[in-house]
């Protein structure tokens, strides 16, 4: 009996044809029913529509792209919008009717959670930051109205009737884009701030956001910014976008020019324009740029100064004239010099250099007071040395020759002997004694200028007038009325750099011709910066130039000192730069630089 029990158990088992196992009847039924259920699920799943792929965060993915990849993908997306016009990414017009400068003044009284829906505001600006809090809430930080910051809060439930859906408005917008916003003012009510007793952020609550102009390039990272100095100069537009200090510098420059123009207008001066192309480069000691006029088949020069034509206008019975404009000098470029630069020159009949020293103090001191509220500013050199500058009048005055005598310990020849060859040879010995180098050609004027730079200009941190230059250095200035061989001239220096130059004008045509001839002699000695003889100007003097004083101010230099920038390129919107040298990219395995495939990245 014991041997028959296993046989009966096997006889009661049933074959599972799917697995080939023999199982009990109840187990087999259980398996069959489960398989029926699984089959029905598979049929149902096969009949159901496919599930949409999980949506990825495209903007997060885009942060991993190289600049070239981002540009290609973004350009492709914007090109598609241009084709579909859904929406068109470059609309012709957005009616902006609200100035963000007034937001705090008009709505700053709102408390957390309060809104003012009584007025619809239409603002515009560039996006500097985009933040999402879920799929139905977005924040944009924008700058508009010349750099004013504002927060834009976008909620799906606030989309106005008739506007595109929330997703359609925002999915294609990226950091750097320029947008138009329709909405109302209000203040957010974040729990974290309320718990601390702080107010929420004053914001524009958007009912519609419109793309006005997309940015196809990645903006530099907010943390690292755009700091590369050379690239900032070459891409000033991007520098202005990323660096508020840059924009502040140029808006300060605009204020400075406006103040100077207003001062002169109120003083009875008339603004004029004189030629930039001239047959003779005159009015200053500088090397000019040359060009050619095809129709006239003649060589011309870009102006190095407007002085001579402005004085011709005084001959023509203008009493007070001025011009603000660009000058061009084909000389060295450094931290304080650029081949083209901006000056203001004015000429005042019946005034002398003493009057202009007073006018200079009044104009510049008043300008500093207007800009800063006081008379003291700071300036830091490229070496990190910081000067505290007091612009308040009266300014220090230093006579050139006595100061050089004191500095060198040498008694200089009389003023009316400074032009001689003997004096030139003597000055070479003085330079050697005091270890001052003057590159060739070693003319008397150049050597005196070198000595002045070494011993007088170096003491001029606060505004200083260096006065009474020798005639040999001042071919257009009038003889000093009591000191033979010297002129009634001054140069104004601040932080050891010249900002202004002025003198009582030479109006005696015979003497002026002799001065021009002396300049021609210096040119023959190899001085490319010496002036040429201008017969047209001499003819104008022969009709009579009244006693006149003339003045020139370097606007770029003044802006440098008042905005604390030691490089002139920081105060010129588009400084001259050498052509950019493109670096060859290293090849890998003899092929092109490897690129991450972009086809797999969401458009």
DRENLOVO-185758 format. One record per residue (C-alpha): residue number from 1; y, z, x; residue in three letters; chain. Coordinates in steps of 0.1 Angstrom, whole numbers, m for minus. Layout:
<nodes>
   resi      yy      zz      xx   resn   chain
    NUM       Y       Z       X    ALA       A
...
</nodes>
This chain:
<nodes>
   resi      yy      zz      xx   resn   chain
      1       0       0       0    UNK       A
      2      23       8      28    UNK       A
      3      18     m27      42    UNK       A
      4      27     m45      10    UNK       A
      5      62     m29       4    UNK       A
      6      81     m51      29    UNK       A
      7      65     m82      14    UNK       A
      8      77     m73     m21    UNK       A
      9     113     m67      m8    UNK       A
     10     115    m101       8    UNK       A
     11     102    m117     m24    UNK       A
     12     132    m102     m43    UNK       A
     13     158    m117     m19    UNK       A
     14     176    m150     m26    UNK       A
     15     188    m176      m2    UNK       A
     16     226    m179       3    UNK       A
     17     228    m217       9    UNK       A
     18     263    m214      25    UNK       A
     19     254    m190      52    UNK       A
     20     216    m195      52    UNK       A
     21     211    m158      48    UNK       A
     22     187    m142      23    UNK       A
     23     205    m115       2    UNK       A
     24     200     m96     m29    UNK       A
     25     207    m112     m63    UNK       A
     26     237     m90     m69    UNK       A
     27     251     m97     m34    UNK       A
     28     246    m134     m39    UNK       A
     29     265    m134     m72    UNK       A
     30     294    m114     m56    UNK       A
     31     297    m139     m29    UNK       A
     32     296    m169     m53    UNK       A
     33     324    m154     m74    UNK       A
     34     346    m147     m44    UNK       A
     35     341    m183     m33    UNK       A
     36     351    m196     m67    UNK       A
     37     383    m175     m65    UNK       A
     38     390    m188     m30    UNK       A
     39     385    m224     m41    UNK       A
     40     409    m220     m70    UNK       A
     41     436    m205     m47    UNK       A
     42     432    m234     m24    UNK       A
     43     435    m259     m52    UNK       A
     44     467    m241     m65    UNK       A
     45     482    m240     m30    UNK       A
     46     475    m277     m25    UNK       A
     47     491    m285     m58    UNK       A
     48     522    m263     m51    UNK       A
     49     553    m279     m34    UNK       A
     50     556    m272       3    UNK       A
     51     575    m241      13    UNK       A
     52     608    m248      30    UNK       A
     53     608    m240      67    UNK       A
     54     624    m208      76    UNK       A
     55     661    m213      82    UNK       A
     56     672    m205     118    UNK       A
     57     706    m194     129    UNK       A
     58     720    m226     142    UNK       A
     59     751    m210     157    UNK       A
     60     730    m185     176    UNK       A
     61     709    m213     190    UNK       A
     62     740    m233     200    UNK       A
     63     751    m204     223    UNK       A
     64     721    m213     245    UNK       A
     65     731    m249     250    UNK       A
     66     748    m263     280    UNK       A
     67     784    m276     274    UNK       A
     68     772    m312     274    UNK       A
     69     744    m305     249    UNK       A
     70     768    m286     227    UNK       A
     71     793    m315     228    UNK       A
     72     766    m341     220    UNK       A
     73     752    m321     190    UNK       A
     74     786    m312     177    UNK       A
     75     799    m347     180    UNK       A
     76     769    m360     161    UNK       A
     77     774    m335     133    UNK       A
     78     811    m343     130    UNK       A
     79     803    m381     131    UNK       A
     80     780    m375     102    UNK       A
     81     807    m357      82    UNK       A
     82     831    m386      90    UNK       A
     83     806    m410      75    UNK       A
     84     797    m390      44    UNK       A
     85     832    m375      39    UNK       A
     86     814    m344      26    UNK       A
     87     838    m330      36    UNK       A
     88     859    m353      57    UNK       A
     89     866    m332      89    UNK       A
     90     901    m347      96    UNK       A
     91     921    m345      64    UNK       A
     92     956    m360      65    UNK       A
     93     974    m330      51    UNK       A
     94     971    m293      44    UNK       A
     95    1001    m277      27    UNK       A
     96    1007    m245      47    UNK       A
     97    1033    m224      28    UNK       A
     98    1030    m190      44    UNK       A
     99    1040    m177      78    UNK       A
    100    1016    m152      93    UNK       A
    101    1045    m136     111    UNK       A
    102    1054    m120      78    UNK       A
    103    1020    m107      68    UNK       A
    104    1024     m71      82    UNK       A
    105    1060     m69      70    UNK       A
    106    1052     m80      34    UNK       A
    107    1017     m66      29    UNK       A
    108    1014     m38      54    UNK       A
    109    1019     m12      27    UNK       A
    110     985     m20      11    UNK       A
    111     959       7      13    UNK       A
    112     922       3      20    UNK       A
    113     905     m17      m8    UNK       A
    114     939     m28     m23    UNK       A
    115     948     m65     m29    UNK       A
    116     977     m85     m41    UNK       A
    117     964    m114     m61    UNK       A
    118     998    m121     m76    UNK       A
    119    1006    m147     m49    UNK       A
    120     983    m173     m34    UNK       A
    121     988    m178       3    UNK       A
    122     980    m210      22    UNK       A
    123     977    m204      60    UNK       A
    124     962    m223      89    UNK       A
    125     951    m216     124    UNK       A
    126     924    m219     151    UNK       A
    127     892    m198     149    UNK       A
    128     887    m175     179    UNK       A
    129     859    m155     164    UNK       A
    130     834    m160     136    UNK       A
    131     812    m130     124    UNK       A
    132     786    m130      96    UNK       A
    133     775     m99      76    UNK       A
    134     746    m114      57    UNK       A
    135     746    m148      41    UNK       A
    136     774    m142      17    UNK       A
    137     801    m126      38    UNK       A
    138     820    m140      68    UNK       A
    139     849    m130      89    UNK       A
    140     871    m153     109    UNK       A
    141     897    m142     134    UNK       A
    142     924    m169     136    UNK       A
    143     957    m175     154    UNK       A
    144     984    m195     137    UNK       A
    145    1022    m198     136    UNK       A
    146    1025    m199     174    UNK       A
    147     997    m174     182    UNK       A
    148     999    m148     154    UNK       A
    149     965    m132     149    UNK       A
    150     950    m127     114    UNK       A
    151     916    m118      99    UNK       A
    152     902    m140      72    UNK       A
    153     875    m124      49    UNK       A
    154     853    m148      31    UNK       A
    155     830    m137       2    UNK       A
    156     807    m159     m18    UNK       A
    157     819    m144     m51    UNK       A
    158     855    m151     m43    UNK       A
    159     851    m189     m41    UNK       A
    160     876    m203     m65    UNK       A
    161     865    m225     m94    UNK       A
    162     864    m262     m85    UNK       A
    163     861    m255     m47    UNK       A
    164     830    m265     m27    UNK       A
    165     802    m239     m26    UNK       A
    166     803    m211      m1    UNK       A
    167     776    m226      21    UNK       A
    168     793    m261      20    UNK       A
    169     826    m246      31    UNK       A
    170     813    m226      60    UNK       A
    171     780    m241      74    UNK       A
    172     798    m267      95    UNK       A
    173     826    m245     108    UNK       A
    174     825    m233     143    UNK       A
    175     845    m212     168    UNK       A
    176     875    m232     180    UNK       A
    177     879    m252     148    UNK       A
    178     913    m254     131    UNK       A
    179     910    m244      94    UNK       A
    180     932    m241      64    UNK       A
    181     928    m210      42    UNK       A
    182     937    m205       6    UNK       A
    183     936    m169      m5    UNK       A
    184     955    m137     m11    UNK       A
    185     964    m107      10    UNK       A
    186     945     m74       9    UNK       A
    187     931     m47      31    UNK       A
    188     894     m42      38    UNK       A
    189     876      m9      30    UNK       A
    190     848      m4      56    UNK       A
    191     830      29      51    UNK       A
    192     831      37      89    UNK       A
    193     869      36      90    UNK       A
    194     874      54      57    UNK       A
    195     851      82      69    UNK       A
    196     874      86      99    UNK       A
    197     905      85      78    UNK       A
    198     916      51      91    UNK       A
    199     928      22      71    UNK       A
    200     909     m11      68    UNK       A
    201     921     m43      83    UNK       A
    202     949     m62      67    UNK       A
    203     934     m96      59    UNK       A
    204     936    m128      40    UNK       A
    205     908    m128      14    UNK       A
    206     898    m165      12    UNK       A
    207     891    m183     m20    UNK       A
    208     887    m216      m1    UNK       A
    209     884    m226      35    UNK       A
    210     890    m262      46    UNK       A
    211     881    m277      80    UNK       A
    212     913    m294      93    UNK       A
    213     902    m304     128    UNK       A
    214     869    m295     145    UNK       A
    215     866    m284     181    UNK       A
    216     839    m305     197    UNK       A
    217     837    m284     229    UNK       A
    218     825    m248     234    UNK       A
    219     854    m225     239    UNK       A
    220     851    m203     270    UNK       A
    221     833    m170     264    UNK       A
    222     856    m143     249    UNK       A
    223     846    m117     275    UNK       A
    224     849    m139     307    UNK       A
    225     877    m160     293    UNK       A
    226     893    m190     310    UNK       A
    227     904    m178     345    UNK       A
    228     897    m206     369    UNK       A
    229     932    m212     383    UNK       A
    230     929    m249     391    UNK       A
    231     912    m257     357    UNK       A
    232     939    m238     339    UNK       A
    233     966    m261     355    UNK       A
    234     946    m292     348    UNK       A
    235     937    m282     312    UNK       A
    236     969    m265     301    UNK       A
    237     960    m270     265    UNK       A
    238     928    m249     269    UNK       A
    239     948    m224     290    UNK       A
    240     973    m220     261    UNK       A
    241     944    m216     236    UNK       A
    242     926    m189     256    UNK       A
    243     953    m170     275    UNK       A
    244     981    m155     254    UNK       A
    245    1000    m146     286    UNK       A
    246    1003    m183     294    UNK       A
    247    1018    m190     260    UNK       A
    248    1042    m161     263    UNK       A
    249    1054    m174     297    UNK       A
    250    1063    m208     282    UNK       A
    251    1079    m193     251    UNK       A
    252    1100    m172     275    UNK       A
    253    1110    m203     294    UNK       A
    254    1122    m219     262    UNK       A
    255    1143    m188     254    UNK       A
    256    1158    m189     289    UNK       A
    257    1168    m226     285    UNK       A
    258    1182    m219     250    UNK       A
    259    1203    m190     263    UNK       A
    260    1217    m211     292    UNK       A
    261    1226    m239     268    UNK       A
    262    1242    m216     243    UNK       A
    263    1262    m198     270    UNK       A
    264    1276    m231     283    UNK       A
    265    1283    m245     249    UNK       A
    266    1302    m213     239    UNK       A
    267    1322    m215     272    UNK       A
    268    1334    m250     262    UNK       A
    269    1311    m271     283    UNK       A
    270    1298    m304     269    UNK       A
    271    1262    m315     275    UNK       A
    272    1257    m350     289    UNK       A
    273    1229    m372     303    UNK       A
    274    1230    m391     336    UNK       A
    275    1207    m417     351    UNK       A
    276    1173    m409     365    UNK       A
    277    1170    m442     383    UNK       A
    278    1197    m447     410    UNK       A
    279    1205    m474     436    UNK       A
    280    1214    m446     460    UNK       A
    281    1198    m411     463    UNK       A
    282    1228    m388     465    UNK       A
    283    1241    m354     455    UNK       A
    284    1217    m333     476    UNK       A
    285    1200    m331     509    UNK       A
    286    1164    m342     500    UNK       A
    287    1139    m370     504    UNK       A
    288    1137    m392     473    UNK       A
    289    1110    m410     455    UNK       A
    290    1113    m448     457    UNK       A
    291    1105    m474     430    UNK       A
    292    1112    m510     423    UNK       A
    293    1129    m527     393    UNK       A
    294    1111    m560     387    UNK       A
    295    1137    m577     366    UNK       A
    296    1164    m570     392    UNK       A
    297    1141    m574     422    UNK       A
    298    1156    m543     437    UNK       A
    299    1145    m510     451    UNK       A
    300    1157    m478     433    UNK       A
    301    1154    m441     437    UNK       A
    302    1145    m413     413    UNK       A
    303    1174    m389     412    UNK       A
    304    1174    m359     435    UNK       A
    305    1204    m344     418    UNK       A
    306    1229    m354     390    UNK       A
    307    1259    m342     410    UNK       A
    308    1277    m374     418    UNK       A
    309    1277    m389     382    UNK       A
    310    1286    m355     367    UNK       A
    311    1317    m353     390    UNK       A
    312    1326    m389     381    UNK       A
    313    1328    m376     345    UNK       A
    314    1353    m350     356    UNK       A
    315    1373    m379     371    UNK       A
    316    1370    m395     337    UNK       A
    317    1387    m364     322    UNK       A
    318    1358    m344     310    UNK       A
    319    1370    m308     318    UNK       A
    320    1335    m291     316    UNK       A
    321    1302    m309     317    UNK       A
    322    1266    m298     322    UNK       A
    323    1231    m313     322    UNK       A
    324    1197    m297     320    UNK       A
    325    1169    m320     332    UNK       A
    326    1143    m330     357    UNK       A
    327    1149    m338     393    UNK       A
    328    1124    m355     417    UNK       A
    329    1121    m348     454    UNK       A
    330    1094    m363     476    UNK       A
    331    1089    m332     497    UNK       A
    332    1063    m305     503    UNK       A
    333    1046    m288     474    UNK       A
    334    1039    m250     477    UNK       A
    335    1041    m219     456    UNK       A
    336    1078    m223     449    UNK       A
    337    1082    m261     451    UNK       A
    338    1070    m290     429    UNK       A
    339    1078    m327     433    UNK       A
    340    1095    m326     399    UNK       A
    341    1114    m296     387    UNK       A
    342    1141    m286     362    UNK       A
    343    1176    m276     369    UNK       A
    344    1209    m270     352    UNK       A
    345    1241    m283     368    UNK       A
    346    1276    m279     355    UNK       A
    347    1310    m289     368    UNK       A
    348    1342    m271     358    UNK       A
    349    1377    m286     364    UNK       A
    350    1404    m262     377    UNK       A
    351    1378    m236     389    UNK       A
    352    1367    m226     424    UNK       A
    353    1336    m210     440    UNK       A
    354    1350    m175     433    UNK       A
    355    1352    m182     396    UNK       A
    356    1316    m195     397    UNK       A
    357    1303    m164     414    UNK       A
    358    1317    m144     385    UNK       A
    359    1303    m169     359    UNK       A
    360    1269    m167     376    UNK       A
    361    1268    m130     374    UNK       A
    362    1279    m131     338    UNK       A
    363    1254    m158     327    UNK       A
    364    1223    m145     345    UNK       A
    365    1229    m108     339    UNK       A
    366    1235    m115     302    UNK       A
    367    1203    m135     301    UNK       A
    368    1182    m108     316    UNK       A
    369    1197     m83     292    UNK       A
    370    1190    m106     262    UNK       A
    371    1154    m111     273    UNK       A
    372    1144     m76     284    UNK       A
    373    1169     m52     268    UNK       A
    374    1180     m40     302    UNK       A
    375    1188     m53     337    UNK       A
    376    1158     m43     357    UNK       A
    377    1126     m64     361    UNK       A
    378    1096     m63     385    UNK       A
    379    1082     m92     405    UNK       A
    380    1049     m92     425    UNK       A
    381    1045    m117     454    UNK       A
    382    1013    m135     463    UNK       A
    383    1006    m108     489    UNK       A
    384    1007     m80     462    UNK       A
    385    1041     m67     473    UNK       A
    386    1061     m56     442    UNK       A
    387    1099     m58     440    UNK       A
    388    1121     m39     415    UNK       A
    389    1151     m62     408    UNK       A
    390    1184     m50     394    UNK       A
    391    1202     m80     379    UNK       A
    392    1233     m61     369    UNK       A
    393    1267     m73     382    UNK       A
    394    1283     m72     406    UNK       A
    395    1259     m88     431    UNK       A
    396    1258     m83     468    UNK       A
    397    1278    m109     489    UNK       A
    398    1270    m119     525    UNK       A
    399    1290    m142     547    UNK       A
    400    1266    m165     566    UNK       A
    401    1280    m168     601    UNK       A
    402    1289    m131     606    UNK       A
    403    1255    m121     593    UNK       A
    404    1237    m144     617    UNK       A
    405    1258    m131     646    UNK       A
    406    1248     m96     638    UNK       A
    407    1211    m106     634    UNK       A
    408    1209    m126     667    UNK       A
    409    1233    m107     688    UNK       A
    410    1251    m139     697    UNK       A
    411    1287    m150     692    UNK       A
    412    1286    m183     674    UNK       A
    413    1310    m212     683    UNK       A
    414    1341    m216     661    UNK       A
    415    1334    m232     627    UNK       A
    416    1351    m264     636    UNK       A
    417    1328    m268     667    UNK       A
    418    1295    m264     649    UNK       A
    419    1291    m301     645    UNK       A
    420    1291    m309     682    UNK       A
    421    1261    m318     704    UNK       A
    422    1269    m288     726    UNK       A
    423    1264    m265     696    UNK       A
    424    1231    m281     687    UNK       A
    425    1218    m275     722    UNK       A
    426    1231    m239     722    UNK       A
    427    1213    m233     689    UNK       A
    428    1180    m244     703    UNK       A
    429    1184    m216     729    UNK       A
    430    1192    m191     701    UNK       A
    431    1161    m201     682    UNK       A
    432    1140    m196     713    UNK       A
    433    1155    m162     720    UNK       A
    434    1148    m149     685    UNK       A
    435    1114    m166     682    UNK       A
    436    1123    m188     652    UNK       A
    437    1106    m223     650    UNK       A
    438    1124    m253     636    UNK       A
    439    1103    m285     633    UNK       A
    440    1118    m318     644    UNK       A
    441    1143    m332     639    UNK       A
    442    1162    m302     652    UNK       A
    443    1196    m309     637    UNK       A
    444    1223    m283     636    UNK       A
    445    1221    m280     599    UNK       A
    446    1183    m275     599    UNK       A
    447    1184    m249     627    UNK       A
    448    1211    m229     609    UNK       A
    449    1191    m231     577    UNK       A
    450    1160    m217     596    UNK       A
    451    1180    m188     610    UNK       A
    452    1195    m180     575    UNK       A
    453    1160    m180     560    UNK       A
    454    1147    m157     587    UNK       A
    455    1175    m131     589    UNK       A
    456    1195    m132     556    UNK       A
    457    1173    m145     529    UNK       A
    458    1146    m119     538    UNK       A
    459    1171     m92     528    UNK       A
    460    1179    m107     494    UNK       A
    461    1156     m89     470    UNK       A
    462    1183     m80     445    UNK       A
    463    1206    m109     435    UNK       A
    464    1227    m118     466    UNK       A
    465    1253    m144     472    UNK       A
    466    1251    m160     507    UNK       A
    467    1286    m175     512    UNK       A
    468    1308    m197     534    UNK       A
    469    1283    m223     548    UNK       A
    470    1294    m245     577    UNK       A
    471    1306    m280     567    UNK       A
    472    1277    m296     586    UNK       A
    473    1253    m280     560    UNK       A
    474    1275    m289     530    UNK       A
    475    1285    m325     528    UNK       A
    476    1299    m323     493    UNK       A
    477    1317    m289     495    UNK       A
    478    1354    m284     500    UNK       A
    479    1368    m270     533    UNK       A
    480    1373    m232     532    UNK       A
    481    1410    m227     526    UNK       A
    482    1414    m202     555    UNK       A
    483    1383    m207     578    UNK       A
    484    1382    m240     596    UNK       A
    485    1348    m256     598    UNK       A
    486    1334    m236     569    UNK       A
    487    1332    m244     532    UNK       A
    488    1338    m226     499    UNK       A
    489    1301    m225     490    UNK       A
    490    1275    m199     479    UNK       A
    491    1238    m198     473    UNK       A
    492    1223    m171     450    UNK       A
    493    1191    m156     462    UNK       A
    494    1167    m133     443    UNK       A
    495    1134    m119     457    UNK       A
    496    1142    m138     489    UNK       A
    497    1143    m172     472    UNK       A
    498    1172    m194     462    UNK       A
    499    1179    m197     425    UNK       A
    500    1215    m212     425    UNK       A
    501    1238    m232     446    UNK       A
    502    1276    m238     440    UNK       A
    503    1308    m247     457    UNK       A
    504    1344    m257     453    UNK       A
    505    1340    m295     452    UNK       A
    506    1354    m317     479    UNK       A
    507    1378    m340     461    UNK       A
    508    1396    m356     491    UNK       A
    509    1382    m391     494    UNK       A
    510    1390    m396     531    UNK       A
    511    1372    m364     541    UNK       A
    512    1343    m372     518    UNK       A
    513    1338    m405     536    UNK       A
    514    1337    m388     570    UNK       A
    515    1311    m363     556    UNK       A
    516    1289    m391     544    UNK       A
    517    1292    m408     578    UNK       A
    518    1280    m376     594    UNK       A
    519    1251    m375     570    UNK       A
    520    1243    m411     580    UNK       A
    521    1243    m400     616    UNK       A
    522    1218    m372     609    UNK       A
    523    1196    m398     591    UNK       A
    524    1197    m419     622    UNK       A
    525    1185    m389     641    UNK       A
    526    1154    m388     620    UNK       A
    527    1164    m365     591    UNK       A
    528    1149    m382     560    UNK       A
    529    1166    m357     538    UNK       A
    530    1202    m366     549    UNK       A
    531    1224    m383     523    UNK       A
    532    1235    m419     521    UNK       A
    533    1270    m433     517    UNK       A
    534    1277    m438     480    UNK       A
    535    1306    m462     477    UNK       A
    536    1308    m460     439    UNK       A
    537    1313    m422     441    UNK       A
    538    1339    m426     468    UNK       A
    539    1358    m451     446    UNK       A
    540    1358    m426     418    UNK       A
    541    1373    m400     441    UNK       A
    542    1401    m424     449    UNK       A
    543    1412    m423     412    UNK       A
    544    1416    m385     416    UNK       A
    545    1391    m356     410    UNK       A
    546    1410    m325     399    UNK       A
    547    1403    m292     417    UNK       A
    548    1367    m286     405    UNK       A
    549    1338    m262     411    UNK       A
    550    1302    m273     407    UNK       A
    551    1270    m252     401    UNK       A
    552    1233    m258     401    UNK       A
    553    1205    m234     389    UNK       A
    554    1168    m238     395    UNK       A
    555    1154    m230     361    UNK       A
    556    1117    m229     373    UNK       A
    557    1125    m203     399    UNK       A
    558    1144    m182     375    UNK       A
    559    1115    m183     350    UNK       A
    560    1091    m173     378    UNK       A
    561    1111    m141     385    UNK       A
    562    1117    m132     349    UNK       A
    563    1080    m137     339    UNK       A
    564    1065    m122     371    UNK       A
    565    1047    m154     383    UNK       A
    566    1047    m161     420    UNK       A
    567    1035    m197     416    UNK       A
    568    1057    m224     402    UNK       A
    569    1027    m240     387    UNK       A
    570    1024    m210     363    UNK       A
    571    1058    m219     348    UNK       A
    572    1054    m257     346    UNK       A
    573    1034    m268     316    UNK       A
    574    1020    m297     335    UNK       A
    575    1024    m292     372    UNK       A
    576    1015    m321     395    UNK       A
    577     979    m319     407    UNK       A
    578     959    m340     431    UNK       A
    579     932    m362     415    UNK       A
    580     902    m341     406    UNK       A
    581     873    m348     429    UNK       A
    582     840    m351     409    UNK       A
    583     812    m333     427    UNK       A
    584     779    m352     428    UNK       A
    585     752    m333     410    UNK       A
    586     720    m326     431    UNK       A
    587     690    m346     419    UNK       A
    588     656    m330     413    UNK       A
    589     626    m349     425    UNK       A
    590     646    m380     430    UNK       A
    591     656    m382     393    UNK       A
    592     685    m371     371    UNK       A
    593     694    m335     365    UNK       A
    594     668    m322     340    UNK       A
    595     682    m316     305    UNK       A
    596     668    m294     277    UNK       A
    597     656    m317     248    UNK       A
    598     682    m316     221    UNK       A
    599     662    m334     194    UNK       A
    600     644    m302     185    UNK       A
    601     676    m283     181    UNK       A
    602     690    m281     146    UNK       A
    603     719    m305     140    UNK       A
</nodes>
